[in-house]
Amino acid sequence: MDISNRTVFIAGATSGIGLELARRFAAAGSTVIVGGRRTGLLAQIAAEGLATVQIDVTDQDSIDRARDTILHTHPNLDTIVTMSGIGIPEDLRDHAHFSAAEKTIDINLLGTIRVIDAFTPHLIARGTGTIITVTSGIGFLPFPVMPTYAASKAGVHAYSEALRAQLDGTGIEVAELVPPAVATTPEHAQRNPRALGLAEFATEVMDLLQTNPTPHEILVQGVLMHRWAERDGTYAELVAQRSQALAMLPSRQ
C-alpha cells in the first residue's frame, strides 16, 4: 500500500505502538486520526497536529459517534487500524480471573469487530480501502500467564481471515499486524530485555506495509519464531519455556 497519501483512523492509538504508527503514517504524508478514551492524552496528541477523536471500543454509541465525526471531517477515509487492546495476567485456578477474561474479550475481540462493522459500509461504498487488524505473536504461541489475551488475539486472527474472504471482490484489502513483545516504555524494556525496540519495530512495519500488494500478515523478523513455531516443531518446547513465568503469579509464590 502507498503510505504517503492515505487517510488513516487508528482506534486505540493514544500510546505505545498505535501512537508510534500514527506518527509514522503522518510523517510519510498521510492524514491520521487518532482514536482513544483518554481525553488528556488526546489533547496532547492534538497539540502535535494530529486529528483526534474520543472512542470507547466497548461502547457501541461511542463508536457510532466517532465514526460519524470522522466521516464528516474526513470523508475520504480509506484505512482503518484496530489497535485497541489490553493484556491482563490471570490465574486460572482462581475464579476471580473471569472478570479480567470478560474485559479482555470485550476490548480485544469484540472491540475489533465493533470498529470494523462501523466502518465497513463506508469502505464498501468507496470500492477501495484497507483494514488492518492487530493480533500478537502470543496468538500463535501462547504466553500462559495471559491466557485470555492469547485467546482473544487468536480470535482476531481467525476473524481477519474470514473478513478477508468475505470482502474479496469489494476492493478492500485486509492485513493483520502481528507484533512480538515490543518495549513501548523504558519500564517494559527493563521487564523484558528481549522485547523489540519500538522505533525498530515501527520502521520494519512501515517498510512491510509498503509492499505491493500489502501482505496478508505483517510479520517483523522478531515474531517469526512465534508465528511458525508449530510448523518448525518448536511449539511444545517454547510453550514450556514460557510457562516458567507462571511462577510470577501471586498464588504461585
SULWOKA-V20201 format. One record per residue. SS is DSSP state (hx for helix, st for strand, lp for the rest). D_LAST is the distance of its C-alpha to the last C-alpha in Angstrom with 1 decimal. Layout:
ss=(SS SS)
d_last=(D_LAST D_LAST)
This chain:
ss=(lp lp lp lp lp lp st st st st st lp lp lp lp hx hx hx hx hx hx hx hx hx hx hx hx hx lp lp st st st st st st lp lp hx hx hx hx hx hx hx hx hx lp lp lp st st st st lp lp lp lp lp hx hx hx hx hx hx hx hx hx hx hx hx hx hx lp lp lp lp lp st st st st lp lp lp lp lp lp lp lp lp lp lp lp hx hx hx hx hx hx hx hx hx hx hx hx hx hx hx hx hx hx hx hx hx hx hx hx hx hx hx hx hx hx hx hx lp lp st st st st st st lp lp hx hx hx lp lp lp lp hx hx hx hx hx hx hx hx hx hx hx hx hx hx hx hx hx hx hx hx hx hx hx lp lp lp lp lp st st st st st st lp lp lp lp st st lp lp hx hx hx hx hx hx lp lp lp lp st st hx hx hx hx hx hx hx hx hx hx hx hx lp lp lp lp lp lp lp st st lp lp hx hx hx hx hx hx hx lp hx hx hx hx lp lp hx hx hx hx hx hx hx hx hx hx hx hx hx hx lp hx hx hx lp)
d_last=(48.7 50.5 48.0 50.8 52.4 49.9 49.0 45.3 43.1 39.3 37.3 34.0 35.1 34.6 32.0 30.4 32.0 34.4 35.9 36.3 38.1 40.2 41.4 42.1 44.2 46.0 46.7 48.1 50.6 49.1 48.9 45.4 44.2 40.6 39.0 36.0 35.0 34.7 38.2 37.5 36.3 39.2 41.6 40.3 40.8 44.2 45.2 44.7 47.4 45.3 46.1 43.3 42.8 40.3 38.6 35.8 35.3 34.0 37.4 40.5 42.9 41.2 41.4 45.0 45.9 44.3 46.2 49.5 49.1 48.4 51.2 53.6 52.9 52.2 54.2 53.9 50.1 49.5 45.8 42.7 39.1 36.3 33.5 31.6 28.0 24.4 21.0 18.1 14.6 14.3 12.2 15.1 13.8 14.4 18.1 17.7 17.2 20.9 22.2 20.6 22.1 25.5 25.5 24.7 27.5 29.8 29.6 29.1 31.3 33.6 34.0 35.2 37.6 38.9 39.8 41.4 43.4 44.6 46.1 47.2 50.6 51.4 50.6 52.6 55.5 55.5 55.5 53.1 49.7 46.1 42.8 39.7 36.5 33.1 30.5 27.8 27.1 24.0 26.6 27.7 24.6 21.6 18.3 16.1 13.8 17.1 19.0 21.6 22.4 23.2 25.3 27.1 28.1 29.2 31.2 32.8 33.8 35.5 37.1 38.4 40.0 41.7 42.8 44.4 46.3 47.5 48.6 50.5 54.0 53.4 53.1 49.4 47.0 43.3 40.9 37.1 35.2 32.0 29.9 27.2 24.5 26.7 26.0 27.6 26.7 26.0 22.4 22.0 23.6 21.3 18.1 19.9 22.6 23.9 24.8 28.5 30.3 31.7 35.3 35.2 33.9 36.4 39.3 38.5 38.3 41.6 43.3 42.2 43.3 46.7 47.2 50.0 49.4 45.9 43.4 41.8 38.4 37.8 35.6 35.0 34.5 30.8 30.1 32.3 29.6 27.8 31.1 32.5 29.6 31.0 34.5 33.6 31.6 28.4 26.5 24.5 23.5 22.5 20.4 18.6 18.0 16.8 14.4 12.3 11.2 9.4 6.3 6.8 6.7 5.5 5.7 3.8 0.0)
